[in-house]
Amino acid sequence: MVYSPREDSLLLEAAVKKFASGRFLDLGCGSGIQGIAAAKKGCSVTCADIDPEAVSEAKKAFSKRKLKADFVVGDLFENMEGAFDCIAFNPPYLPGGHGHADLDGGVDGLEVTRRFLEDVEKHLIEGGIILLVATSLCGQDAKLKELLAGKGFEASVAGEQRFSFERLSVLKAVK
Ligand SMILES: C[S@@+](CC[C@H](N)C(=O)[O-])C[C@H]1O[C@@H](n2cnc3c(N)ncnc32)[C@H](O)[C@@H]1O
């Protein structure tokens, strides 16, 4: 089932509205919420997801709003061409390996995000912006800042929301 926008989606959407520009990639697009926010700002949008059903739903959401985008089915940057000014990713970030493809980020919640970080540079223009969702569970947001620093990115918190059991953050990373 395609991920319906939740608190994490809305937190990232607020950052997209603020920072998206130029060529924009909505990675793990789900319903297409991030791409739609960027398209409404005039960005040239690509929506991508590993789940063909998500891409198909995002396509419908764009068409309903008479907005344009390119659509790609693939694992992260698979089948992706060129570099982007801004990449937004609300990855599967929950630790614990509970098997839900939309949210399951493996043992520490960073499994997919680590693979993302391996390749992101090839798909980001110089000075481009990454917007990434992270949770405070397992100290993930702090770990992610370290991982980004290790790749030469400077990360800051572009938005956060506290719940009784976790804090969700959107990290904005620039080289
Ligand atoms: C938490 S949902 C976010 C959906 C939407 N972007 C939002 O903000 O509401 C994560 C999305 O990432 C997709 N996804 C998971 N692993 C992926 C991968 N390796 N490559 C591309 N997309 C992936 C899932 O199918 C899902 O649509």
The ligand as an ORCA input file, in Angstrom:
! r2SCAN-3c Opt
* xyz 0 1
  C       8.203      6.940      4.546
  S       7.657      6.694      2.856
  C       7.676      8.404      2.285
  C       6.711      8.710      1.162
  C       6.593     10.188      0.775
  N       7.829     10.688      0.231
  C       6.183     11.025      1.958
  O       6.972     11.893      2.373
  O       5.054     10.837      2.456
  C       9.118      5.974      2.106
  C       8.991      5.754      0.615
  O      10.279      5.312      0.130
  C      10.103      4.257     -0.793
  N      11.349      3.466     -0.806
  C      11.768      2.552      0.108
  N      12.973      2.043     -0.238
  C      13.316      2.652     -1.411
  C      14.437      2.536     -2.278
  N      15.448      1.696     -2.004
  N      14.464      3.288     -3.403
  C      13.431      4.141     -3.689
  N      12.334      4.296     -2.903
  C      12.284      3.563     -1.772
  C       8.887      3.500     -0.280
  O       8.296      2.717     -1.294
  C       8.006      4.664      0.209
  O       7.170      5.127     -0.818
*
